[in-house]
Structure formats: C-alpha cells, structure tokens
Amino acid sequence: MKDYRLEVASSFIHPMWLRTVAGREFEVVVANDGGLEVEGERLRFVGDALPPGTAVVLRVGRWITCVTAADRDEAARQRAAENAARLAAEHAALNRHRDEALAQAAELNLPFRWSPAIKDVLSGLSESSWGDGRNRSTVEHILLLEPLADGRLTRDAGDFLCTARSGSNGKRWSSGAEGSVAVDGDGQPYPAKVTCKTCLKLAARWRDR
C-alpha cells in the first residue's frame, strides 16, 4: 500500500487548522486541478500524484500523507482473510487434538474407570507460569478412579497408573474429579490426551484383551 505525500498549498499554515486536523483521518477525492481540500485548506501532492477523481484516505500526523481508498479497502480485506484463515486453522487444530484424545481413550481399553490428570509442580504456580500447576514438562497421566489389581500391578483409587501414592505422585494432583479437561474448537470440553510414556506403556497390556 503506497503512501503519497502532500503539503499545504498556501505559504502560511494556520495553527488552528493544524490543531483541528492533527491525528485525524479524512476521506476526500482528488479535485480536477489535482489538489485536495481538507477543512477549508487546499493541499497539493509532493512528488508522485494521483489522478483527479481518486478517492483517498488522508492522514495528518508529522507529515500529511494519503493512500487510495481502494488500497485501504484491499488491505483491510486481506487482513480479514488472513485472520479468518488463522482462526480456521486454530479451530481445525483444536478439533484434531480432540479427535486424537478421544481415539486414544477408546483404544486404551482400560478395565477400570479413569481420567487424565497432572502432577502439580511448584514452578507451575509461580507468577511467570501457567498458574494451574503445570510447566513445560508437565504430562497428562492416567488417574485411577477405582482400585486395580492385575497380577503384580496394584493401584488404589487416586493413584496414577505409573506411580502409586506411596511413590512420587503423593496426593498433589489438582485436575478435579472430572480430570484434566481440554477444549475443542467449538469451546466444548473433553478429557485431555494422555502423554505420560510410563502410563501408556503400562496401559498397553490391556489394549488387545
């Protein structure tokens, strides 16, 4: 989008005119003599000029400049299209994450009630963190909602599949009774995807049963 420079045609610029137009935008049309008029003051192009009849958007700041109204409208259209494309891509990505999480949950085929949950970390509660007990290394675990006894693998309700409460997870999880929840592109919640490698490795024993 090209800017065109203008100046006041007269040799004297009235201070009141400058105060009136400073910081404002004006939509005007280039006159037959090639000049423009803004708030009673005649302006002329400096250097490159636009033909008579061209609609322009004029701005008065440190300099007096203008762009064509057509260029302004096209730039706005492009910004709107880019924003729409970005939002569509984000919407699709969020729905793809949802589909992956739901497909994973169905594939796990776990013989107990469970939900995804995280281990709280103190660094996830600091001012510079996400503020919800997470940090960059946080993963989603399988939290058991009922006891499990499968051979030598035993867990109580409230344990993670990868670690019993007597281990490193303690009772420091804060995902709530519904577990960790993510949101899809339509703002609808769904159980988050499990990302703990140890939980997934242990869960593999039930996949083909």
VENHU-V436906 format. One record per helix or strand of 2 or more residues. SS is the DSSP state (alpha for helix, beta for strand). FROM is the first residue (numbers start at 1). LEN is the number of residues. If there is no record, write none. Layout:
BEGIN
ss=SS from=FROM len=LEN
ss=SS from=FROM len=LEN
END
This chain:
BEGIN
ss=beta from=4 len=5
ss=alpha from=15 len=7
ss=beta from=25 len=5
ss=beta from=36 len=3
ss=beta from=41 len=6
ss=beta from=55 len=6
ss=beta from=64 len=5
ss=alpha from=69 len=40
ss=beta from=114 len=4
ss=alpha from=122 len=4
ss=beta from=141 len=4
ss=beta from=148 len=3
ss=beta from=153 len=3
ss=beta from=181 len=3
ss=beta from=189 len=3
ss=alpha from=197 len=10
END
